Amino acid sequence: MLYIHAVSHYLPSQVVGNEHFTQLNGLSSEWIIERTGIKERRKAGPDENTNTMALEAVRRLFDVTTIEPSQIDLIVGATYTPHDTIVTLAHVVQHNLGVPDIPVVSVSTACSSLLNAIEVVEGYFAMNKASLAVVVVSEHNTAYNNEQDTVSGHLWGDGSSALLISKERLSEDDMTIHHIITGGAATSGKATTGVVLKPLEKGVIMPHGRDVFINACQYMPKVSIQVLEKAGLSLDDVAYLIPHQANLRISMNVINTLKLPESKLLSNIQRLGNTGCSGCAIALSEHRSQFKKGEWIVLTVFGGGYSFGAMLVEA
């Protein structure tokens, strides 16, 4: 087991409403809401990027704990929208924290990257190579996005989150990570062409959105049930489900498939748009105060490529 000692998030202040896309390319707000659930999204300012947003989330993380940065012995970063592909997100966090000579890793499995980053932590802990880790997820989607793309240009938002994860329980308020299941689904459907981001070819492109929808709606419920079964739990035990914040229609499809009431769905896509691998962690941070001790929370993800996963957390 792993323990989430603290969690934080950062959102840029600039809000972009649907009317922006109505003026830009004629997409009505009603049409966008009907198809995606999105009413507005956040956009990083001219002086912000993937790294600056991550650093702000990490700063906020240490504001809510007595743990000192010098105690950290592992940093794992995750993003598919890097500001720099050589000086990675995790390296920037290490530099900012001033912690020398510790393992520093950055990963990308599209929107599933949060869970794979935590699995990296799980592995380091199991090998006794670390015991206290910072995981930071950050996406600067608007830096890559083509807003004039009427298929997916209106989906994306920016934001970051950070988690302080320990090998041993540090306080009674820690959340417990019981199980994580992840997998690649690159052999399914149009996995390698469904969602594409090639930096030299402008924009995040989604030529096969229907295929993405179908596979996300299949994989997220399936892996959610699998992670519960590993703990000997059923869907009746779930207090909250946090799905990847890609599309409200996907989220509703997932809870309907699982026969969970809408009251158990935690969603921020209506306000934030698709914040990539940050979305689930941001939702966990936003709702942290409402979780009651002993409640079971399932986070489930699906990413382009394709990739999928679920994590079972006990509050």
N, C-alpha and C positions, 0 to 999 in steps of 0.2 A: 504493500500500500504506500501511497504518497499522500502528502498533506499540503493543501493550499492554505498557506498562512495569511496571505493578503492578496488582494486583487484590485486593480485600478484601471482607469481608462482616460483617454483624452480625445476630444472632438474639436475640430476647428470651429471658429466662431461664425464663419460665413455660411449662411443658409441659402440653398438654391431651390426654389419652389418649382412646381411643374410649369408655371407660366413662362419660365425661361425657355422651355422647349417648345411651348406654343408659339412664342415669338420667333424662335430660331428656325423651326422646321414644321410648324403647323400641328404638332401633336397636342391634342386637347388634354387638360388635366384629368377629365373624366375617363378618357381612353387609357391613360397611363395608370390611373388608380385601378381601373377594372382589370387590367392585364397583369399588374405587378403589385398593387397595394401601396405603392410609393407616392407620398404626398410632397416630400421634400428630402433633401440630402445635404450633407455637409461637404464643403470644399476647402481644401488647404489654401492658405493665403500665399502671396508671392514669396514670402520669406520662409515658408514651411515646406517640408518634404517628408518622405518616409522616416528619415532618421530623426528629424527634429520632433515629430509627433511621438516617436518611440521614446525619446529622451524625456519628454514631458510626462508620458505615462509612467515611466520608471521613477521620475522625481516624485510623482504623486504616490507611487507605491511605497516609497520609503518615508513618506509623510504619515502613513497610517500604521507604522510598525516601529518597534524599538530596535529591530535588527539593523546593524550597521553595514554599509556596502562592503567593508573590509572582511566581513564574515562570509561573503558569497564565494563559492568555489566552482561555479559553472554558470555560463550564460548561453542561452539558446535563443536565437532570433528566427523569425519566420515572416516571409513576405514573398509575393510574386511580382511586386512593383518596386524593386530596389532603386534607391537613389544612386548607389554605386555598386557595381558587381564585383569589385575587388576588395575595397574596404567595406566589408559587409555590415549589415545592421547590428549584428552581435558585437563586432569589433568596435563600432562607434559607441555602443553602450559600455563596453569595457573601458574604453578610453575616458569616457565621461565619469564613470564611477571611480576610476583610478585604482583598479584592482589588478595587479600584475600577475602574469605567469599562471593563469588558470585556463581550463579548457573553454574555448569559445567556438560555437558552431552556429551556422545559419542553414536553414532548410527551406525547401519550397515544394509543396505538393498541391499547388493552387489553393483552393479554399478549404482544403483539409489540413493545411499546414499546422494549425494549432495543435491538433492531436498528435501529429507526428513529432512536433517539437517536444511535447510532453513525454512521448515515448523515448526520445533521446535522453531526456532526464532520467526516466525509469531505468534505462540501460546503464547510464553512468552510476546511478545509485546502486544498482544490483552488483556492479563490478567493484563497488567500494572506491570509485574514483572521484566521488563528490557526495555531498550531503545537503547542500543548500544552494538552490538554483534560482536564477531569474529567467523566466520565459517572457519574451516580448514579441508581440505580433503587431504589425503596422502595415497599412496599405494606403498608397497615394494613387488611387485609381484615376483621379482626374488628370494626373500628369501624363497618362498614357491614353486616356479615353478620347474618342472622336465624338464630340457632342452632336455632330450633324448626322451621325449614323442613326437612322430612325428605327433600327432593329434593337440595338442595345445601348445607344449613347446616353439614354436617360436613366439607366439603372444604377450608375456607380456613385459611391460616396467615399469619403476619406475618414480615417480614424485609427486609433491604436489602443492597445491594452497591454498590461503587464501583470504577471503573476509571480509571487514568491512561493516556491515549492520546496518543501523540506522532506528529508528521509524519515525524520522522527517528529512526532507531534510537538509543537512549540507552545500551543495554548489550547484551552478548551474550546475556543471559538474557531479553530482550524476546521476547514472542510476536508473530508477524506476522499481521495480518488481510489476507488476499489478496483475497477477494471477499465481497460482500454482495448478496443478492437479496431484495427485499421486494415485497409487493403487497397490494392490497385485494381481498377476495373477497365484497363486499357483494351481489353479484348471485347468489350461490350459496345454494341451499337456503333455510333460515329464518334467514339471516344477521342480519337486523336485529331478530329477536325471540328468537334462540337463547339468548343470555345478556344480561341487562339489569340495570343498576344505576342506578336513579333515586333520588337522595338523599332526595327527599320521599316516596318510597314504600318503606317499610322493606325493606332487605335486597337482597342479590345474588340475582336470580331466574334460574333456568334451566328455562324451561318446555319447551324442546326439546333436552334433553340428548342424545338419540339423534342428532339432526341435527348437533350440535356434534361428537360422536364421529366420525360418518361423514366429515365434512369435514376434521377434524383428521388423521384417518388417511389421507386422500387427499392433502392439501396438503403435509404435512411430508415424507413420502418423496419426493414429486415435486420439491419445491424443493431438497431435499438433493442429489438427483442432478444437478439443474441447476447448483448452485454448484460441484460437483465437476467437471462437464464444462467449466465456464469456465476451470478451472485445468488441464485436460487430465488429470484424475485419474479413477480408478474407485473403486468401493466397496471394492475390495481394499486401497486405500491408506489407508483410514480406520482410525485407531487407536482413536478414541472418538467416540461420538455423544452429544450432550447435547440431548435434546428438551425442549420446554416441559414443566414439571413440573405437569401438570394432573391426570393419572390414570395409574396404572401400566399399566392395560389399554391405554390409548392408546400409551404408550411401547413396550410389548411388541408391539403391532400394527405400529408403525412399523419396529422393527428386524426383525420377521419379514417384512414387505413388502420391506425392503431386503436380506434374507437375511444380516443381520449376527449374529454370535454374541452372546448375552446379556452376555458378558464385556466387550463394547465399549460397553455402555450405562452411562452415568453418571446415577444417579437419586437424588434426595433426598426425593421426595414421601412415601416411607414414614415419614420422621422429621419432615418439615416441613409436610406438606400442600401445597396449591396456594398458592404465594407469588407468583402473578401474574407480572408482568414481571421480578421479581427472581430467579425460580427458576433460570434458566439461568446467570445471572451468579454466583449463590451457589454453584452446582455447579462452575463454572469456578474459583472461588476455593478451594473446599474441596479440589479435586483438583489444584491447580496444582503441588504438589511432586512428583506422581507422573508428570507428563508428561516424556517424554524429548525431547531436542533433535531437531527434524526430524519429530516425529510430527504427523500431520494430525488435527485435531479439527473436527467439524461441529456447530454449534449450530443447531437448527431450532425455529421457534416458530409458534404458531397462537393467535390471539386472537379474542374475541368481536367481532362487527361485520360481517363476519369480516375478519381480516387474517392474513398469513402471511409467513414469511421463513426464510432460512438464511444462515449466515456460516461461511466457511472460515478456520480459524486454524491456523497452523503453530507448534508449540512451539519 
